[in-house]
């Protein structure tokens, strides 16, 4: 049996499919507003963009931010518009239950997106680099500091690597 080639961006495709299914099921009812559809559509667009541009960091960074903000927005939406009462349709209750499940999987998908971003950048702790000011390696060339040189005034041949 021939060996199948590995699937590129497998984690991103699974995250995309999961969010697509839960967004579709959550919008079946009439209880939620169009804001829910808007920010979930934006997340799905960013996931497709990150699958297509598999070397770029920006789509995944934006998807992490949108997915993180969506956690807060989902909580607000569920608090304000959750269908309660005896006369609510089963369709509304089912779509609200899918929105709750979607809210539960969001932190896990955010962690997977962060790991995928770390894989793309090649260094762990990329999220801390995004959140920091990012000027740790900046050297001010206008400063009046004189660079330190060796005491002999030239190259130190004792520490040179042999060829």
C-alpha positions as CSV (number, residue, x, y, z in Angstrom):
1,X,0.0,0.0,0.0
2,X,1.5,3.4,-0.9
3,X,2.4,5.8,1.8
4,X,0.2,8.9,2.0
5,X,1.9,12.2,2.1
6,X,1.5,14.2,5.4
7,X,-1.2,16.8,5.5
8,X,0.1,20.3,5.5
9,X,-1.2,22.5,8.4
10,X,-3.2,19.7,9.8
11,X,-3.8,21.4,13.2
12,X,-5.1,24.5,11.5
13,X,-7.4,22.5,9.3
14,X,-8.9,20.7,12.3
15,X,-9.3,24.1,14.2
16,X,-11.0,25.6,11.1
17,X,-13.3,22.6,10.7
18,X,-14.2,22.6,14.4
19,X,-15.0,26.4,14.5
20,X,-16.9,26.2,11.2
21,X,-19.1,23.4,12.4
22,X,-19.8,25.0,15.8
23,X,-20.5,28.4,14.2
24,X,-22.9,26.8,11.8
25,X,-24.8,24.9,14.5
26,X,-24.8,27.9,16.8
27,X,-26.4,30.2,14.3
28,X,-29.3,27.9,13.5
29,X,-31.5,29.6,16.1
30,X,-32.8,33.1,16.2
31,X,-31.7,33.9,19.8
32,X,-28.2,35.3,18.9
33,X,-27.4,38.6,17.2
34,X,-25.5,39.2,14.0
35,X,-22.4,40.1,16.1
36,X,-21.9,36.4,16.8
37,X,-21.9,35.6,13.1
38,X,-19.6,38.5,12.4
39,X,-16.7,37.7,14.8
40,X,-16.9,34.0,14.1
41,X,-16.8,34.7,10.3
42,X,-13.8,36.9,10.9
43,X,-12.1,34.0,12.8
44,X,-12.9,31.5,10.0
45,X,-11.5,34.0,7.4
46,X,-8.3,34.3,9.4
47,X,-7.9,30.6,9.8
48,X,-8.3,30.1,6.0
49,X,-5.8,32.9,5.4
50,X,-3.3,31.2,7.8
51,X,-3.8,27.9,6.0
52,X,-3.2,29.5,2.6
53,X,-0.1,31.5,3.7
54,X,1.6,28.8,5.7
55,X,4.8,30.9,6.2
56,X,3.2,34.1,7.4
57,X,2.8,34.8,11.1
58,X,0.3,37.6,10.9
59,X,-2.9,35.6,10.2
60,X,-2.3,33.3,13.1
61,X,-1.5,36.2,15.4
62,X,-4.7,37.9,14.4
63,X,-6.6,34.6,14.8
64,X,-5.3,34.2,18.4
65,X,-6.4,37.8,19.2
66,X,-9.9,37.3,17.6
67,X,-10.3,33.9,19.3
68,X,-9.3,35.4,22.7
69,X,-11.7,38.3,22.3
70,X,-14.4,35.9,21.2
71,X,-14.3,34.1,24.6
72,X,-15.3,37.4,26.3
73,X,-17.9,38.2,23.5
74,X,-19.4,34.7,23.8
75,X,-19.8,35.0,27.5
76,X,-21.5,38.4,27.1
77,X,-23.8,37.1,24.3
78,X,-24.8,34.0,26.3
79,X,-25.5,36.1,29.4
80,X,-27.6,38.7,27.5
81,X,-29.4,36.5,25.0
82,X,-29.6,32.9,26.3
83,X,-33.0,31.5,25.5
84,X,-34.9,30.7,28.7
85,X,-38.5,29.9,29.3
86,X,-40.9,27.2,28.5
87,X,-42.1,28.6,25.2
88,X,-38.6,28.7,23.6
89,X,-38.2,26.5,20.6
90,X,-36.0,23.4,20.6
91,X,-34.0,25.0,17.7
92,X,-33.0,28.0,19.9
93,X,-32.1,25.8,22.8
94,X,-30.0,23.5,20.6
95,X,-28.1,26.4,19.0
96,X,-27.5,27.9,22.4
97,X,-26.1,24.6,23.7
98,X,-23.8,24.5,20.6
99,X,-22.7,28.1,21.4
100,X,-21.8,26.9,25.0
101,X,-19.8,24.0,23.6
102,X,-18.1,26.4,21.2
103,X,-17.2,28.6,24.1
104,X,-15.7,25.6,25.9
105,X,-13.4,24.6,23.0
106,X,-12.1,28.1,22.4
107,X,-9.3,28.1,25.0
108,X,-8.0,24.8,23.6
109,X,-8.1,26.1,20.0
110,X,-6.3,29.2,21.2
111,X,-3.5,27.1,22.8
112,X,-3.2,25.1,19.6
113,X,-3.0,28.3,17.6
114,X,-0.2,29.6,19.9
115,X,1.7,26.3,19.4
116,X,1.3,26.5,15.7
117,X,2.6,30.1,15.7
118,X,5.6,28.9,17.7
119,X,6.3,26.2,15.2
120,X,6.1,28.7,12.3
121,X,8.5,31.1,14.0
122,X,10.9,28.4,15.1
123,X,11.2,29.6,18.7
124,X,9.2,28.8,21.8
125,X,7.6,31.7,23.7
126,X,6.5,33.7,20.7
127,X,3.5,34.9,22.6
128,X,5.7,36.6,25.1
129,X,7.5,38.3,22.2
130,X,4.2,39.6,20.8
131,X,3.1,41.0,24.1
132,X,6.5,42.6,25.1
133,X,7.7,45.8,23.7
134,X,10.1,44.0,21.4
135,X,13.1,46.3,21.6
136,X,15.4,44.2,23.8
137,X,17.8,43.7,20.9
138,X,17.6,47.4,19.9
139,X,21.0,49.2,20.0
140,X,20.9,52.9,20.2
141,X,23.5,54.2,17.8
142,X,23.1,57.8,18.9
143,X,24.5,57.1,22.4
144,X,27.9,58.4,23.3
145,X,29.1,55.1,24.6
146,X,32.5,53.9,23.4
147,X,32.5,50.2,22.6
148,X,34.7,48.0,24.8
149,X,37.9,46.8,23.1
150,X,40.6,44.5,24.2
151,X,43.5,45.8,26.2
152,X,46.0,45.2,23.3
153,X,44.0,47.5,21.0
154,X,43.5,44.9,18.4
155,X,42.3,41.4,17.7
156,X,42.9,38.8,20.4
157,X,44.5,35.8,18.6
158,X,44.5,33.7,21.8
159,X,40.7,33.2,21.6
160,X,40.6,32.6,17.8
161,X,39.3,29.4,16.4
162,X,41.8,27.3,14.5
163,X,41.1,26.5,11.0
